[in-house]
Amino acid sequence: MNGADMPDLDDPDLRSRAVSAAGGKAPFDTLIVNGTLVDMVTGELRAADIGLVGPLIASVHAAGTRRDAAKIIDADGGFVSPGLIDTHMHIESSMVTPANYACAVLPRGVTTVVWDPHEFGNVHGLAGVRYAADAARGLPLRMILLAPSCVPSAPGLELSGADFDAGVIAGLLSWPEIGGIAEVMNMRGVIDRDPRMAAILQAGLVSGKPVCGHARGLEDGELAAFMAAGVSSDHELISGDDLIAKLRAGLTIELRGSHDHLLPDFVAALKGLGHLPQTVTLCTDDIFPDDLAHGGGLDDVVRRLVRYGLPPQWALRAATLNAAQRLRRSDLGLIAAGRRADIVVFEDLIAFRTRLVIANGETVARDGRMLQALPTIDATPLLGSMKIAPLSADDFRIASAAQSIRIATIDQPRFTRWGQMDADVRDGFVVPPEGTTMIAVAHRHGRADSRPRLGFLTGWGAWRGAFATTVSHDSHNLTIFGSEPEDMAVAANAVIAAGGGMAVASSGKIDALLPLPLSGLVSGEPLDVVARNFAALRSATGRIVDWHPPYLIFKACFGATLACNAGPHQTDRGLADAVTGRLLESPVLAAI
């Protein structure tokens, strides 16, 4: 998977120098001493010194037997591990630029990420993916990009800013930066052998690059059909039993940290096996900016798994050697002669604080801080993504000539279901029934009319204001939740004026605003600024609705439009169900 940066290790002069240094005929460029090696093959913790020549590990040898090196690094009893590898993630979810993301995770020991830039792709099309590739180039954090497979995620049920068919995907797979096909979310299209999805998967198979999956809720024959089509991984786990079933099926698992309440069950399931399967890797998927700033990236997933009882060597092996094997990167994931010098020195195997991070043979961070500024690129191509005019309160009302009507509802967060309720009509407009929350989605990419499509949610609590966001998976249209049309219009217009982002409104005024002018997803500000403003907005949202974990949480707002998942979801085209193909432009079912 993406060997664009691999040939550098095969330079004959580099190999000759490494052979000479390993054999004691020449000094090392760098020698790491006084460390405890975490052996990813045997699971041992053992004393060893490590000699580097350029980006190459030349020798792993008995402690204290060599001192000949241009530079000696004293690990001072720390634990020496390969750099961590995040096998599935979206930088856009952290709302910062790739360079600012790298500054956040590199000092914490993450040296490789597998980035699905489908958020940029859904807004800007190929130009968004090209920006991602250009922004990743030259960073010390290795970014392996994937070709977004679902732009949009549910064709026919929603519109995003672009449409990636098999021809587009085949072109992307020819890029050296692209390591495979990103999570295939249109599960029903794959299982039903929809021609569009079949052609996209075939492009991946022909390329010889992996096809990654999104198999939430699939089991038995449907899971087998999904895999038979060519999909080989999944991160959408819902329980420990689901984890074991998918391991038995033969999927590579990208065990994600973004649903913390599931991690104890995953740990119990893995410990019940008595060993760590080689097909278990780790990923972050989505991390909010305040969580990234305070907790970290994949290091935080490792830390929490260990806290919940997973042996540290297992957690690290999943994040290194297992990940490298999945990526078909024989140069990564192991501290051994002939491998790439991506190395982390941790203070301990509990908190996993980093003393030193080496990427490609260069020391890039020490004691949790970057040692150099990172290059940035012009983000102007990501501006101007809000192709939508200001909205009025009446845009958040449903007109009806009847006295009462029956409406379709979207019941419960996350695992949604169809429902029905009766509603009154007053002054020509539908009165939202008690116990419902309004959701509106307005197309904002300029490819269709931008009139909001309205729906009614149940199980979302009593809202005392409105929340608007252009971070709305995965088509990222403008989505607004609320109880009063006036507040919904105020929040929506604040986001439109900001060029994208998030806003909270109550009593006709803005309570909090987070501008995200780059694609309506990302800010150019440093992480600490974005994290602080995001935390303030999250707190403001908590004042207008009472959350009830684990499903009715702030994060649920961003997945309420994920139309590829089973059950009804609101989109810019209406109330959609990917399983049945049902699409209602209006939630009004009948007059009664």
VEXDREN-2710 file (C-alpha; in Angstrom, 1 decimal):
% VEXDREN-2710
k/r/px/py/pz
1/MET/0.0/0.0/0.0
2/ASN/1.6/3.2/-1.3
3/GLY/5.3/2.5/-1.8
4/ALA/5.9/6.0/-3.1
5/ASP/8.5/6.7/-0.4
6/MET/10.0/3.2/-0.3
7/PRO/12.8/3.3/-3.0
8/ASP/14.9/5.6/-0.9
9/LEU/15.9/2.7/1.3
10/ASP/17.1/0.8/-1.7
11/ASP/19.8/3.3/-2.7
12/PRO/22.9/1.1/-3.2
13/ASP/25.2/3.5/-1.4
14/LEU/22.9/3.7/1.6
15/ARG/22.8/-0.1/1.8
16/SER/26.5/-0.3/1.4
17/ARG/27.1/2.1/4.3
18/ALA/24.6/0.2/6.4
19/VAL/26.3/-3.1/5.8
20/SER/29.6/-1.7/6.7
21/ALA/28.2/-0.1/9.9
22/ALA/26.4/-3.3/10.9
23/GLY/29.6/-5.3/10.5
24/GLY/31.7/-2.9/12.5
25/LYS/33.7/-1.6/9.6
26/ALA/32.3/1.9/9.8
27/PRO/30.5/4.0/12.5
28/PHE/26.8/4.5/12.7
29/ASP/25.2/7.8/12.0
30/THR/23.1/7.5/15.2
31/LEU/23.3/5.0/18.0
32/ILE/20.4/4.6/20.5
33/VAL/21.6/3.2/23.8
34/ASN/20.3/2.3/27.3
35/GLY/16.8/1.5/26.0
36/THR/14.5/-1.5/26.5
37/LEU/13.4/-2.8/23.2
38/VAL/9.7/-3.8/22.9
39/ASP/10.1/-6.7/20.5
40/MET/7.0/-6.9/18.3
41/VAL/7.7/-10.4/17.2
42/THR/8.4/-12.2/20.4
43/GLY/6.7/-9.8/22.8
44/GLU/9.8/-9.6/24.9
45/LEU/11.1/-6.5/26.7
46/ARG/14.8/-6.7/26.3
47/ALA/17.9/-4.6/26.5
48/ALA/19.3/-3.7/23.0
49/ASP/21.1/-0.9/21.3
50/ILE/20.1/0.3/17.8
51/GLY/22.4/1.7/15.1
52/LEU/21.1/3.8/12.3
53/VAL/22.5/4.9/9.0
54/GLY/20.4/7.6/7.4
55/PRO/16.8/6.5/7.3
56/LEU/17.8/2.8/7.7
57/ILE/18.2/0.6/10.8
58/ALA/21.5/-1.0/10.3
59/SER/21.8/-3.0/13.5
60/VAL/20.0/-4.2/16.6
61/HIS/22.6/-5.6/18.9
62/ALA/23.5/-6.4/22.5
63/ALA/23.5/-3.4/24.8
64/GLY/26.9/-1.8/25.4
65/THR/28.8/-3.5/22.6
66/ARG/29.2/-0.5/20.3
67/ARG/29.9/3.2/20.9
68/ASP/31.1/4.2/17.4
69/ALA/28.6/6.7/16.1
70/ALA/28.5/10.3/15.0
71/LYS/25.6/10.8/17.4
72/ILE/24.6/8.8/20.5
73/ILE/21.1/9.1/21.9
74/ASP/20.6/8.0/25.5
75/ALA/17.2/6.4/25.9
76/ASP/17.7/6.5/29.7
77/GLY/15.8/3.3/30.4
78/GLY/12.9/4.2/28.1
79/PHE/10.9/1.7/26.1
80/VAL/11.9/1.7/22.4
81/SER/9.1/0.9/19.9
82/PRO/8.5/1.2/16.2
83/GLY/6.5/4.4/15.2
84/LEU/2.8/4.0/15.6
85/ILE/0.7/3.5/12.5
86/ASP/-3.0/4.7/12.3
87/THR/-4.7/2.4/9.7
88/HIS/-7.8/4.5/9.1
89/MET/-8.5/8.2/9.8
90/HIS/-9.8/11.5/8.5
91/ILE/-7.7/14.5/9.1
92/GLU/-10.6/16.8/8.3
93/SER/-12.5/15.5/11.4
94/SER/-9.9/17.3/13.6
95/MET/-10.7/20.5/11.7
96/VAL/-7.1/21.5/11.2
97/THR/-4.7/21.5/8.2
98/PRO/-2.5/18.4/7.5
99/ALA/0.6/20.2/8.8
100/ASN/-1.1/21.2/12.0
101/TYR/-2.4/17.7/12.5
102/ALA/1.2/16.3/12.0
103/CYS/2.4/18.8/14.7
104/ALA/-0.1/17.3/17.0
105/VAL/0.5/13.5/16.6
106/LEU/4.2/13.2/15.6
107/PRO/5.5/14.3/19.1
108/ARG/3.2/11.6/20.5
109/GLY/4.8/8.8/18.5
110/VAL/2.5/8.5/15.5
111/THR/4.8/8.3/12.4
112/THR/2.3/7.0/9.8
113/VAL/-1.4/7.6/9.1
114/VAL/-3.6/6.1/6.4
115/TRP/-5.8/9.0/5.4
116/ASP/-9.1/8.8/3.6
117/PRO/-9.7/12.4/2.4
118/HIS/-13.3/11.7/1.4
119/GLU/-14.4/14.8/3.3
120/PHE/-12.4/17.0/1.0
121/GLY/-13.4/14.9/-1.9
122/ASN/-17.1/15.2/-1.1
123/VAL/-16.8/19.0/-1.1
124/HIS/-14.3/19.7/-3.8
125/GLY/-14.0/16.5/-5.9
126/LEU/-10.6/15.7/-7.4
127/ALA/-9.3/19.1/-6.4
128/GLY/-9.9/18.3/-2.8
129/VAL/-8.0/15.0/-3.0
130/ARG/-5.2/16.8/-4.9
131/TYR/-4.9/19.3/-2.1
132/ALA/-4.6/16.5/0.4
133/ALA/-1.8/14.9/-1.6
134/ASP/0.0/18.1/-2.0
135/ALA/-0.4/19.0/1.7
136/ALA/1.0/15.7/2.8
137/ARG/4.1/15.9/0.6
138/GLY/7.2/16.9/2.5
139/LEU/5.8/16.3/6.0
140/PRO/7.8/14.0/8.4
141/LEU/4.4/12.4/9.3
142/ARG/4.0/9.7/6.6
143/MET/0.5/10.0/5.0
144/ILE/-0.7/7.2/2.9
145/LEU/-3.8/8.5/1.1
146/LEU/-6.7/6.4/-0.1
147/ALA/-9.1/6.9/-3.0
148/PRO/-12.5/8.0/-1.7
149/SER/-14.9/5.2/-2.7
150/CYS/-18.2/6.9/-1.8
151/VAL/-18.5/10.4/-3.2
152/PRO/-21.4/10.6/-2.4
153/SER/-21.9/7.8/0.2
154/ALA/-25.4/7.1/-1.0
155/PRO/-25.9/7.9/-4.7
156/GLY/-29.4/8.8/-5.6
157/LEU/-30.3/9.6/-2.0
158/GLU/-28.0/12.6/-1.5
159/LEU/-25.8/15.1/-3.4
160/SER/-22.4/16.2/-2.4
161/GLY/-20.0/18.5/-4.3
162/ALA/-18.7/15.8/-6.7
163/ASP/-19.4/12.3/-8.0
164/PHE/-16.6/9.7/-8.2
165/ASP/-17.5/6.9/-10.5
166/ALA/-15.2/3.9/-11.4
167/GLY/-13.3/6.0/-14.0
168/VAL/-12.4/8.6/-11.4
169/ILE/-11.4/6.0/-8.9
170/ALA/-9.2/4.2/-11.5
171/GLY/-7.4/7.5/-12.2
172/LEU/-6.8/8.1/-8.5
173/LEU/-5.4/4.6/-8.0
174/SER/-2.7/5.4/-10.5
175/TRP/-1.4/8.2/-8.3
176/PRO/1.7/7.1/-6.4
177/GLU/0.3/8.7/-3.2
178/ILE/-2.8/6.6/-3.3
179/GLY/-2.5/3.3/-1.4
180/GLY/-5.9/1.7/-2.0
181/ILE/-9.6/2.3/-2.0
182/ALA/-10.9/4.0/1.1
183/GLU/-13.8/2.6/3.2
184/VAL/-16.5/1.3/1.0
185/MET/-19.6/2.6/2.8
186/ASN/-22.3/1.8/0.2
187/MET/-22.8/-1.6/1.7
188/ARG/-26.1/-2.3/0.1
189/GLY/-24.7/-1.4/-3.3
190/VAL/-21.9/-3.8/-2.9
191/ILE/-24.1/-6.7/-1.7
192/ASP/-26.7/-6.1/-4.4
193/ARG/-23.9/-5.9/-7.0
194/ASP/-25.0/-2.5/-8.1
195/PRO/-23.1/-1.8/-11.3
196/ARG/-21.5/1.5/-10.0
197/MET/-20.1/-0.1/-6.9
198/ALA/-19.1/-3.3/-8.7
199/ALA/-17.1/-1.2/-11.1
200/ILE/-15.4/0.8/-8.3
201/LEU/-14.4/-2.4/-6.5
202/GLN/-13.1/-3.8/-9.8
203/ALA/-10.9/-0.8/-10.3
204/GLY/-9.4/-1.5/-6.9
205/LEU/-8.9/-5.2/-7.6
206/VAL/-7.2/-4.5/-10.9
207/SER/-4.9/-2.0/-9.3
208/GLY/-3.7/-4.6/-6.9
209/LYS/-4.2/-2.2/-4.0
210/PRO/-6.3/-3.1/-0.9
211/VAL/-10.0/-2.3/-0.8
212/CYS/-11.0/-1.1/2.7
213/GLY/-14.5/-1.5/4.2
214/HIS/-17.3/-0.1/6.3
215/ALA/-19.3/-3.1/7.4
216/ARG/-21.5/-1.8/10.2
217/GLY/-24.2/-4.4/11.2
218/LEU/-23.2/-6.9/8.5
219/GLU/-23.2/-10.5/9.5
220/ASP/-23.5/-14.0/8.1
221/GLY/-24.3/-14.1/4.3
222/GLU/-24.3/-10.4/3.9
223/LEU/-20.9/-10.1/5.4
224/ALA/-19.6/-12.9/3.2
225/ALA/-21.1/-11.2/0.1
226/PHE/-19.4/-7.9/1.1
227/MET/-16.0/-9.6/1.4
228/ALA/-16.5/-11.8/-1.7
229/ALA/-16.8/-8.5/-3.7
230/GLY/-13.2/-7.7/-2.6
231/VAL/-13.5/-5.8/0.6
232/SER/-10.8/-6.9/3.2
233/SER/-11.1/-4.7/6.3
234/ASP/-13.6/-3.1/8.7
235/HIS/-13.6/-0.5/11.5
236/GLU/-17.4/-0.3/12.1
237/LEU/-17.5/-2.7/15.1
238/ILE/-20.5/-2.6/17.4
239/SER/-19.7/-5.2/20.1
240/GLY/-17.1/-7.8/21.2
241/ASP/-19.2/-10.5/19.5
242/ASP/-19.1/-8.5/16.3
243/LEU/-15.3/-8.2/16.6
244/ILE/-14.9/-12.0/17.0
245/ALA/-17.3/-12.7/14.1
246/LYS/-15.4/-10.5/11.8
247/LEU/-12.0/-11.9/12.8
248/ARG/-13.4/-15.4/12.2
249/ALA/-14.6/-14.2/8.8
250/GLY/-11.1/-13.1/7.9
251/LEU/-11.4/-9.4/7.8
252/THR/-8.5/-7.2/8.9
253/ILE/-9.8/-5.2/11.9
254/GLU/-9.1/-1.5/12.2
255/LEU/-10.1/-1.3/15.8
256/ARG/-11.0/2.3/16.4
257/GLY/-10.8/4.5/19.5
258/SER/-13.6/6.9/18.6
259/HIS/-16.2/4.9/20.4
260/ASP/-14.7/4.5/23.8
261/HIS/-17.7/2.8/25.4
262/LEU/-17.0/-0.2/23.2
263/LEU/-13.3/-0.6/24.0
264/PRO/-13.7/-2.7/27.3
265/ASP/-15.8/-5.2/25.4
266/PHE/-13.2/-5.4/22.6
267/VAL/-10.5/-6.0/25.2
268/ALA/-12.4/-8.7/26.9
269/ALA/-13.1/-10.4/23.5
270/LEU/-9.4/-10.3/22.5
271/LYS/-8.2/-11.5/25.9
272/GLY/-10.7/-14.4/25.7
273/LEU/-8.9/-15.6/22.6
274/GLY/-5.6/-15.8/24.6
275/HIS/-3.6/-14.1/21.9
276/LEU/-3.6/-11.1/19.6
277/PRO/-4.6/-12.1/16.0
278/GLN/-2.2/-10.7/13.4
279/THR/-5.2/-9.1/11.6
280/VAL/-6.0/-6.7/14.5
281/THR/-4.8/-3.1/13.8
282/LEU/-5.7/0.1/15.4
283/CYS/-7.2/3.4/14.1
284/THR/-8.6/6.7/15.3
285/ASP/-11.2/7.3/12.5
286/ASP/-12.4/10.7/13.7
287/ILE/-10.9/12.8/16.5
288/PHE/-12.4/16.2/17.5
289/PRO/-9.9/19.0/17.8
290/ASP/-10.1/19.4/21.6
291/ASP/-9.7/15.6/22.1
292/LEU/-6.7/15.7/19.8
293/ALA/-5.1/18.6/21.6
294/HIS/-5.6/17.0/25.1
295/GLY/-5.5/13.3/24.5
296/GLY/-3.6/12.8/21.3
297/GLY/-4.1/10.5/18.3
298/LEU/-3.4/6.8/18.0
299/ASP/-1.2/7.0/21.2
300/ASP/-4.4/7.7/23.0
301/VAL/-6.1/4.6/21.6
302/VAL/-3.1/2.5/22.7
303/ARG/-3.2/4.1/26.2
304/ARG/-6.9/3.5/26.7
305/LEU/-6.8/-0.1/25.5
306/VAL/-4.0/-0.8/28.0
307/ARG/-6.0/1.0/30.7
308/TYR/-8.9/-1.4/29.9
309/GLY/-6.7/-4.4/30.4
310/LEU/-5.0/-5.2/27.0
311/PRO/-1.4/-6.2/27.5
312/PRO/0.9/-3.3/26.4
313/GLN/2.8/-5.5/23.9
314/TRP/-0.4/-6.5/22.2
315/ALA/-1.6/-2.9/21.9
316/LEU/1.8/-1.8/20.4
317/ARG/2.0/-4.8/18.1
318/ALA/-1.5/-4.0/16.7
319/ALA/-0.3/-0.4/16.2
320/THR/2.9/-1.3/14.5
321/LEU/3.8/-4.7/13.0
322/ASN/0.2/-5.8/12.4
323/ALA/-0.5/-2.5/10.7
324/ALA/2.6/-2.6/8.6
325/GLN/1.7/-6.1/7.4
326/ARG/-1.8/-4.9/6.5
327/LEU/-0.3/-2.0/4.5
328/ARG/2.1/-4.4/2.7
329/ARG/5.0/-2.2/4.0
330/SER/7.9/-4.4/4.8
331/ASP/9.9/-1.4/5.8
332/LEU/7.7/-0.4/8.7
333/GLY/6.4/-1.7/12.0
334/LEU/9.5/-3.5/13.3
335/ILE/12.8/-2.5/14.8
336/ALA/15.2/-4.7/12.9
337/ALA/18.2/-4.4/10.6
338/GLY/17.1/-3.4/7.1
339/ARG/13.9/-1.7/8.2
340/ARG/13.0/2.0/8.2
341/ALA/14.1/4.1/11.2
342/ASP/10.7/5.2/12.5
343/ILE/11.3/4.8/16.2
344/VAL/9.7/6.1/19.4
345/VAL/11.1/6.1/22.9
346/PHE/8.3/5.9/25.5
347/GLU/8.9/6.7/29.2
348/ASP/6.6/3.8/30.2
349/LEU/4.0/1.4/28.9
350/ILE/1.1/2.9/30.8
351/ALA/0.9/6.6/30.1
352/PHE/3.0/6.2/26.9
353/ARG/4.6/9.6/27.3
354/THR/7.2/10.1/24.6
355/ARG/10.8/11.1/25.2
356/LEU/11.9/11.0/21.6
357/VAL/10.4/10.4/18.1
358/ILE/12.6/9.5/15.1
359/ALA/10.9/9.6/11.6
360/ASN/12.8/8.3/8.7
361/GLY/16.1/8.5/10.6
362/GLU/15.6/12.1/11.7
363/THR/14.9/13.2/15.2
364/VAL/11.6/15.2/14.8
365/ALA/10.3/15.5/18.4
366/ARG/11.6/15.4/21.9
367/ASP/9.7/15.4/25.2
368/GLY/6.4/15.9/23.4
369/ARG/7.5/18.9/21.3
370/MET/8.3/19.2/17.6
371/LEU/11.9/20.2/16.9
372/GLN/11.1/22.0/13.6
373/ALA/8.4/24.0/11.9
374/LEU/6.5/22.1/9.2
375/PRO/5.9/23.3/5.6
376/THR/2.4/24.5/4.7
377/ILE/0.8/25.0/1.3
378/ASP/-1.7/27.5/0.0
379/ALA/-5.2/26.5/1.0
380/THR/-7.0/29.1/-1.2
381/PRO/-8.5/26.3/-3.3
382/LEU/-10.5/25.2/-0.3
383/LEU/-12.2/28.6/0.2
384/GLY/-15.6/29.6/-1.2
385/SER/-17.4/26.3/-0.6
386/MET/-20.7/27.8/0.7
387/LYS/-22.8/28.1/-2.5
388/ILE/-26.0/28.9/-0.7
389/ALA/-28.0/32.1/0.0
390/PRO/-29.2/33.2/3.4
391/LEU/-32.2/31.4/4.8
392/SER/-35.4/32.6/6.5
393/ALA/-37.4/31.2/9.3
394/ASP/-40.1/30.0/6.9
395/ASP/-37.5/27.8/5.2
396/PHE/-37.7/25.7/8.4
397/ARG/-41.4/25.3/8.3
398/ILE/-43.5/22.8/6.4
399/ALA/-46.6/24.2/4.7
400/SER/-49.9/22.2/4.6
401/ALA/-53.5/23.0/3.7
402/ALA/-54.8/20.1/5.9
403/GLN/-55.9/20.5/9.5
404/SER/-53.8/17.6/10.7
405/ILE/-51.4/15.2/9.1
406/ARG/-49.4/12.0/9.6
407/ILE/-45.6/12.4/9.3
408/ALA/-42.7/10.0/9.0
409/THR/-40.2/10.3/11.8
410/ILE/-36.6/9.2/12.3
411/ASP/-36.6/7.4/15.6
412/GLN/-33.5/7.2/17.9
413/PRO/-30.0/8.4/17.3
414/ARG/-27.3/6.2/15.6
415/PHE/-29.3/3.0/15.0
416/THR/-32.2/4.8/13.4
417/ARG/-35.7/3.4/12.7
418/TRP/-38.7/4.5/10.8
419/GLY/-41.6/5.9/12.8
420/GLN/-44.9/7.7/12.4
421/MET/-46.7/10.4/14.3
422/ASP/-49.8/12.6/13.9
423/ALA/-49.2/16.4/13.8
424/ASP/-51.4/19.4/13.9
425/VAL/-51.4/22.2/11.3
426/ARG/-51.6/25.8/12.5
427/ASP/-51.8/28.9/10.3
428/GLY/-50.8/26.8/7.3
429/PHE/-47.7/25.2/8.8
430/VAL/-47.1/21.9/10.5
431/VAL/-46.6/22.0/14.3
432/PRO/-43.8/19.8/15.3
433/PRO/-45.3/17.1/17.6
434/GLU/-44.2/17.0/21.2
435/GLY/-41.1/14.9/21.7
436/THR/-39.7/15.7/18.2
437/THR/-36.6/17.6/17.1
438/MET/-36.5/19.2/13.7
439/ILE/-33.6/18.4/11.4
440/ALA/-33.0/20.3/8.1
441/VAL/-30.4/19.6/5.5
442/ALA/-29.7/22.2/2.8
443/HIS/-27.6/21.5/-0.3
444/ARG/-24.6/23.8/-0.2
445/HIS/-22.4/22.7/-3.1
446/GLY/-24.1/24.5/-6.0
447/ARG/-25.2/21.3/-7.8
448/ALA/-29.0/21.5/-6.9
449/ASP/-31.5/23.8/-5.2
450/SER/-30.5/24.8/-1.7
451/ARG/-34.0/24.7/-0.2
452/PRO/-33.7/22.9/3.1
453/ARG/-35.4/19.5/3.3
454/LEU/-37.0/19.0/6.8
455/GLY/-37.5/16.0/8.9
456/PHE/-38.5/15.1/12.5
457/LEU/-36.3/13.2/14.9
458/THR/-37.5/11.4/18.0
459/GLY/-35.3/10.4/21.0
460/TRP/-33.1/13.5/20.6
461/GLY/-34.4/15.3/23.8
462/ALA/-35.9/18.7/24.2
463/TRP/-34.0/21.4/22.3
464/ARG/-33.9/25.0/23.6
465/GLY/-32.2/26.5/20.6
466/ALA/-30.5/25.4/17.3
467/PHE/-27.2/24.0/16.1
468/ALA/-26.0/24.3/12.5
469/THR/-23.0/22.6/11.0
470/THR/-21.4/22.0/7.6
471/VAL/-19.4/19.1/9.2
472/SER/-22.1/16.6/8.3
473/HIS/-21.0/13.1/7.2
474/ASP/-20.4/12.5/4.5
475/SER/-21.8/14.8/1.9
476/HIS/-21.2/17.8/4.3
477/ASN/-24.3/19.7/3.4
478/LEU/-25.5/22.4/5.8
479/THR/-27.4/20.6/8.6
480/ILE/-29.5/22.3/11.3
481/PHE/-31.1/20.8/14.4
482/GLY/-33.6/22.7/16.5
483/SER/-36.9/23.4/18.0
484/GLU/-37.7/26.9/16.7
485/PRO/-37.5/28.0/13.0
486/GLU/-36.2/31.5/14.0
487/ASP/-33.2/30.0/15.9
488/MET/-32.5/27.5/13.1
489/ALA/-32.4/30.4/10.6
490/VAL/-30.1/32.4/12.8
491/ALA/-27.6/29.5/13.3
492/ALA/-27.7/28.6/9.6
493/ASN/-27.0/32.1/8.4
494/ALA/-24.1/32.6/10.8
495/VAL/-22.5/29.4/9.3
496/ILE/-23.2/30.6/5.8
497/ALA/-21.7/34.0/6.5
498/ALA/-18.6/32.4/8.0
499/GLY/-17.9/30.4/4.9
500/GLY/-18.8/27.2/6.7
501/GLY/-18.4/25.8/10.2
502/MET/-20.7/25.5/13.2
503/ALA/-23.0/27.8/15.2
504/VAL/-25.3/27.5/18.2
505/ALA/-28.2/29.9/18.6
506/SER/-30.9/30.4/21.2
507/SER/-33.5/33.2/21.8
508/GLY/-32.8/34.6/18.4
509/LYS/-29.0/35.2/18.9
510/ILE/-25.7/33.4/18.4
511/ASP/-24.3/31.7/21.5
512/ALA/-21.2/30.3/19.8
513/LEU/-19.6/30.2/16.4
514/LEU/-16.7/28.1/15.0
515/PRO/-15.7/29.3/11.5
516/LEU/-14.3/26.6/9.3
517/PRO/-13.7/28.4/6.0
518/LEU/-11.6/25.7/4.4
519/SER/-14.2/23.5/2.7
520/GLY/-16.6/24.2/5.5
521/LEU/-14.6/21.6/7.4
522/VAL/-11.2/22.9/8.5
523/SER/-9.7/26.0/10.0
524/GLY/-6.2/27.4/9.1
525/GLU/-5.7/28.4/12.8
526/PRO/-3.3/26.4/15.1
527/LEU/-4.8/23.4/16.8
528/ASP/-4.9/25.1/20.3
529/VAL/-7.0/27.9/18.9
530/VAL/-9.4/25.5/17.0
531/ALA/-9.6/23.2/20.1
532/ARG/-10.5/26.1/22.4
533/ASN/-13.2/27.4/20.1
534/PHE/-14.6/24.0/19.4
535/ALA/-14.8/23.2/23.1
536/ALA/-16.7/26.5/23.7
537/LEU/-19.1/25.6/20.9
538/ARG/-19.5/22.0/22.3
539/SER/-20.3/23.5/25.7
540/ALA/-22.8/25.9/24.2
541/THR/-24.6/23.0/22.5
542/GLY/-24.8/21.3/25.8
543/ARG/-26.7/24.2/27.2
544/ILE/-29.5/23.9/24.6
545/VAL/-29.9/20.1/24.7
546/ASP/-29.4/17.5/27.4
547/TRP/-27.2/14.7/26.2
548/HIS/-27.7/11.0/27.2
549/PRO/-24.7/8.8/26.4
550/PRO/-23.7/6.6/24.7
551/TYR/-25.9/7.4/21.7
552/LEU/-27.5/10.8/22.3
553/ILE/-24.2/12.7/22.3
554/PHE/-22.8/15.8/20.6
555/LYS/-21.0/13.5/18.0
556/ALA/-24.4/12.1/16.9
557/CYS/-25.1/15.4/15.2
558/PHE/-22.4/14.8/12.6
559/GLY/-23.6/11.3/11.7
560/ALA/-27.3/12.0/11.5
561/THR/-27.0/12.4/7.7
562/LEU/-24.9/9.4/7.0
563/ALA/-27.3/8.0/4.5
564/CYS/-25.2/4.9/3.6
565/ASN/-26.0/3.3/7.0
566/ALA/-29.0/1.2/7.6
567/GLY/-32.2/3.0/8.6
568/PRO/-33.7/6.4/7.7
569/HIS/-31.4/9.5/7.5
570/GLN/-32.1/13.0/6.5
571/THR/-30.3/14.3/3.4
572/ASP/-30.4/17.3/1.1
573/ARG/-32.8/15.3/-1.1
574/GLY/-35.2/14.3/1.7
575/LEU/-35.8/11.4/4.1
576/ALA/-33.6/8.5/2.8
577/ASP/-33.2/4.8/3.5
578/ALA/-30.2/3.1/1.8
579/VAL/-31.5/-0.4/2.6
580/THR/-34.9/0.0/0.9
581/GLY/-34.0/2.8/-1.5
582/ARG/-36.9/4.8/-0.1
583/LEU/-36.7/8.6/-0.5
584/LEU/-39.3/11.0/0.8
585/GLU/-38.9/14.6/-0.3
586/SER/-41.2/15.6/2.6
587/PRO/-42.0/13.8/5.8
588/VAL/-45.7/14.4/5.3
589/LEU/-47.3/11.0/4.6
590/ALA/-51.0/11.9/4.4
591/ALA/-53.7/14.3/5.6
592/ILE/-55.9/12.9/8.4
END
